[in-house]
Amino acid sequence: MLINLNLLKTNPNYRKLYLAQFISYMGSMMTYVAIPYQIYDLTKSSFWVGILGSIQLVPLLIFGLMGGVVADSMNRRKIIIRAEILLAIASAILCLNAFVPSPQVWLVFVIAATMSALNGFHRPAMEALTPQIVEPEHLTQIAALNSFKFSFCAISGPALSGFIIAHYGLKTIYFLDFLSFAGSIYFLYQVKVPDFKPLSEMTNTWQSIKEGLRYALSRAELVGTYLVDILAMIFAMPMALYPAMAANWGGAKAAGWLYAAIPAGSLVISLFSGWTQKIHRRGAAVILAATAWGVAIVALAFAHSLELAFICLAFAGAFDMISAVFRSAIWNETIPASRRGRLASIEMLSYMSGPMLGNARAGYVASLSSNFVSILSGGIICIAATLSCIWLLPKFWSYSSTHTKKETES
């Protein structure tokens, strides 16, 4: 069955919101390749590419939790617009830096950290805004549309970025990203959002953050989704090594294909994900899928061509999407609407901090040894770590969606 587009036809507010995010996400995915590629081009070091993840993680941790509180206490559309205006300015600075004869690598790091901080406000607000303008019975359609948006942009954005970098330079990528935010802001200003009443329990920011964290940590099924994904990403995220790998296989174009490989595997699973609705042991599915991700990364270590590397990464992306589908289902089943903004920020931290730390690990280990050792050791440790969660998190391993349904109805 093809993806259901009826919501885009019948709900003009959601259509404008979706178009806004589709445009800006395409630009962001092109910049997602350009920034690490530029850092490697300026430093010739996978170590500094890996450090990029750590530098992005700090502001995300600081502002990500705060962004969830803000999303539950302020006008969410205004938060998104203001964040995208600042993100557009950041892209413009990257563009100007790429124009000068000697681009400054420290400025690239500063802007990347700033963008990460802004995303800490943007993403929770976006996650919390959508249910305000869409009826609950359409949430499954939203999941499918979002999956398509992510997969399409995450595949075409990096591939297009590699082609543009090779032929027109990094400055063109950053300028296109600036234009994408401008287009997104245009549509966002047209979105009409129902009146939003801030929660009365929001007495102060830190108390609200602690309340959200307390709730998340009190639910074994939520803790399991966070921990398993973080372990898999920390030990087996190879993206920091893509620029160095691409240098042996064709440069910028090869880098674009490497960055597109994982999303390509994710797209296949998202298009044929109907079977996932029949799986009730969702905790077990998350653990097994994360373990299979590690197996695919081990295979990547032995790939000696761009084509084989692409296939291994595509399989990794497929398993990661399976994990993501079940993690998303568990989140939707267990998180009440009153905590959606704050829990969305915790979700964001869980699925973004792992890759950032993983890239730092991969770059550091590669700087001490080689790409092969970094990828192989990471994949093996990932397999051991995720399988250990069967014994470390027995409640999560046995978690079934039927239990949650009974609990929420009572």
N, C-alpha and C positions, 0 to 999 in steps of 0.2 A: 504494500500500500504506500502511495506517495505521501509526502508530508502535507499536513492539513494547513492551508493558507487562509481559511475562512476568517480567522480572527483579524488578520491584516485588512480584510475587506470590510468587516462589520464594525470594527472599533478604530475610529480615526485617531484617537489619542494614542493607543498602543502602536498603531502603524507609524506615527511620527516618531514615537520613542524608539521603535525598532530600527527605523531608517537612520535616526541619529546615531545610535550605537553601532549599527552596521558600518557606517561611513568612518566613524572615529576608530573603530576596532581594526578596520583594514589598514588605516594609517599607522596605528600603534604596532601592528604585527610587522610592518615593514621596518619601523624603527627598532623593533625588538631584535632584528638581525643586524641593523646598521650599527648600533652602539657597541656590542661586543666585537664586531668585525673591525670597527675603527680603533678600538682599544688594542686589539691584536696587531693591527697594521702599524700603530704608533709605537708599541712596546715590543712586538715580536715575542710575547710571553703569554702562555696559557695561565700562568700564575695570576697575572693581573686581570685577565678575563674572569678567572674564578673569584678574585677579590671583589669584582663588581657585585656579585650576589650578596656578599656580606655587607657591603656599603649600602645596598638597597634594602637589606633586611632591617637595619636599625631604625630608620624612619618609619618603615612599615609597622614594626612592633609598637613604636611610640604612638603613631597616629591612627593605626588600624583600629585599635580598641576604642580610642576616642571617637573615631569616625562612626562606629556603631551607635554610640550614645547620642551623637549629634543627629544621626539619621532617625532616631526614635524621639527626638525632641524638637526638630526644626522642619521647615518646609524642604522636602527632599528634592524637589525639582530645582529649587534655587541652589541647593548644595551642589548638585551635579553641574549646573551651568557655571557656577563660580569656579569649580574645580577644572572644568574643561577650558575656561578662559585662561587660567594659569598654566594648564598643560600646553595650550597653544603658544603661549609666550615662551615656555621652556623649549618647545620645538624650534621656535624662531631663533633662540640663542644657539642651539646646536647647529642650525643652518649657517648662521653667521660665523661660528667657530670653524666650520668646515670650509668656508670661503677663504680664510686667511692662509697665507703661505705656510705657516707652521701652527697647525691646530694644537690647542692645549689639552693634553689628556686629563689633567686635573679638573678642567672645566666640564669635561664629559662625565666624570665621576660625580661632580657636584649636581649637575642637572639630572643625572640618572637617579640620585638619591632624592632630589626634590620631586621628581615625577612619582617615585615610590610613595613619598609622603602624601602627595595629592591623591593617589589611588586609594590610600587608606581612608579617605573621606568619600571618594567617588563610588567605589564598589558597594559598600554597605548601603549607601543611599539608593543606588540603582536597584539592588536586590529588594529593598523595602518599598520602593516606589511602585514597582510593577503590580503587586496585589491591590494597590489603591485604585488602579484604573482598569482592572480586569476582574471579571467575575470568577469566583472560586472554581466553578466547573470547567473553566478554560485553562487552568494551570498546567494540565498535561500538554496542551497545545503549545504553551509557552516554553515548556521544557524541550520539546522537539524543535521549535523555531530557534531557541537559543543554541541548541546543539548544532543545528545547521549553520548558524551564524559563526559560531566558534570554529567549526571544522573548515568551512569555506574560506574564511579570512586567514586562519592559521596555516592553511595549505598555500593558497594563492598569494597571500601577503609576503611570506619569506621567499617563495620562488620568484615573484615579481621583484622583490627587493634585490636579490642576487643579480638578476638581469640588469636592473637599473644602476646598481653600484658599478658593475663591470663596464657599462657603456656611458653612463652620465655622471657618476660620482655620488658620494655620500650626501653632498649638499642638496641634491635633488630629492633624495628620500626624506630628509628633514623638512624640506619645503612642502612636499606632498602631505606629510603628517600635519603640518601647520594648517594646510587647506582642509584636511579632513576634520579637524576640530572646529574650524570655522563653519563648515557645512553642518556638522552635528549641532552646534549651538543654534544655528538657524532653525532647525526642526524642533529643538527643545523649547524654544521660546513659544512655539505654537501648541505645545502640549497643555491641555487643561486638566488640572488635578483637583479632585474634591477637597474640601476643607479638611485640614489635618489637625487633630487635637493632640498636643503632646501629652504623654503619660504623666499623671499626677505624681507617680512614685519617683520621678526624676528629680530628686532633691539636690544632688550634685553629681558631677561627672565621675569622680572616683568611686562613689558609692554605687552608681549605676553600673560601672565596669565590673566591680566586684560581684554585684548581684548576677550579672550575666555569666561571669566566669564560674561562680558558685553553682549556678544551674547546670552549665555545661559539664562540669566535673562531677556532678551528682548523678549523671546519666551514663551508665557503663557503655551503652550503645554509641553515644556520642564520643566518649573518650576513645573507644576503639577505632572509630573512623579517623579521628585526628592522628592517633599514634601510628597506626599501620601505614598510613600514607606518608607521614613524616619519615619513618624509618626507610621506606622504599626509596624515597626521593633523596634523602641525605646520602645514602650509600651508593645509589646507582643512577644518579643524574649525570649524563655525559655532555651536556650542552656547552660547558666551558671549553671543551676540547674541539668543538666543531671548526672554529677558524683554523686551528693547527692541522686538523685532519683534512680540511678543504684545500689547504696549501699544497697538498700532494696530489689532489684530484681535480684541480681546475680553478682554484681561487674562489672569487665571489659567487659565481654561478653554482659551484659545488656546495658552498656554504648555504646558499638559499635552499637547495634540495635537502640538505641534512636537516635544516630547521623545519622543513615542511614534512619530513618523513613521519614523525610521531603523530601529528595531526591527521595525516593521511590514513594511518591505521585507525585512529579514533573515528574518522568519518565512516569507515566501513562498518564499524560496530554500531554507530548511531543510526545508520540506515537500516540495519538488520537487528534491532534491539528488542523486537517484540517478545522474544523468548525470555527476556529478563523478568517480565511481569509474572512468570510462572514460578520463579525461584523465591521460596519463602525464607530459606536460610541465608539471609543477606549478609550477616556478619561473616559467615564462613566464605561466602563468595568474595567479599572484599579481601580477606587474607589470602585466598588462593590466587586471585587475580594479581595481587601485589607480588606474590612469589613468582608467578609466571613472568611478570615484568622483569624481575631479576634474572631469570633464565634467558630472556631475550637480550639483556645487556651483556651477559656472559658471551653469548653468541656474537655480539657486536665486536668484542675484543679480537675475534679471529677473522673479521671481515677485512679483506685486502683490496677491496675495490669500492667505488662509490655505490654501485648497484647493490652489492651485498650489504653494505652498511645501511642503505635505504630500506632494504627488506627487513633487516633485523630491527631497525628503529620503528618501522611500520607495525611489526608484531608487538613491540613494546608499547606503542601507542594504543593498539587494540586492547591489550590487557589493562592498560591504564584507564581506558574509557569504560571497560567493564567494571572496574573498581569504582570509578566516578559515578556510574549509573546507580550502583547499589548504595554508595555513600550518600548521594543526593536523595535517594528514596528514604533512607533512614532519617536524614535531617528533616525532610518534609513531614514524616510521620510523627516526629517527636517534639518539634519546636513550635510552641504556641505563637500566635500572631503578635502578642504584646512584647515578645522578646526577639522578634525577627531581625531587627536592625542590629542589635548587639550580638546575637548569635551569628548573623551573617558576617560580622567583622571577625569573629573567632574562626569561622569556616575559612574566610579569606586568608587569615594568618596561617592556618593549618596547611592549606594547599599551596601557599606561595612561599612560606618559610623553608619548607623541605627542599624544593628545587634550588633556592638561593644558597642554602647551606651546602647542598650537594654539589653545586658548581664550584664553591670555594674548596671543598674537599677534593674534587676531581682535578682542579687546576693545581692545587698544592702537591698532591701525590704525583701528578705528571711532571711537575718541576723537579721533583726529587728522583724520579725514575723514568717513566715513559708513558705514553698514552695507553699502550697495551696493558701495563701493570695497573694503571689507574682504573681503567674500565673493568678488567677482569676481577681485580680484588673487590671493587665496589659491587659488582654483580653477585659474587659469592657471598659477601657479607649480607647483602640485601636478602638473599634467599634464606640464610640462617636466621636473620633478625625477624623477618615476617613469619616464618614458620614457628618461631619461638612464641609468637603471640597466641598460638593455639593453647598453650599452657599458661602464659602470662595473663591472658584475657579470656578466661573460660566463658564468662557471661556473654561476651561479644561473639565468640565463636559459635555459641548456641543460639544467638539472637534470631528470632523469627518475626516477620512482619505481623503475623496473626496475634502475637502477644501484645504488640503495640496497639493494634486496633482495639483489642479488648480493654486495654488500659485507658486509652483516650476516651472511650465511650462511657467508662464508669465514673 
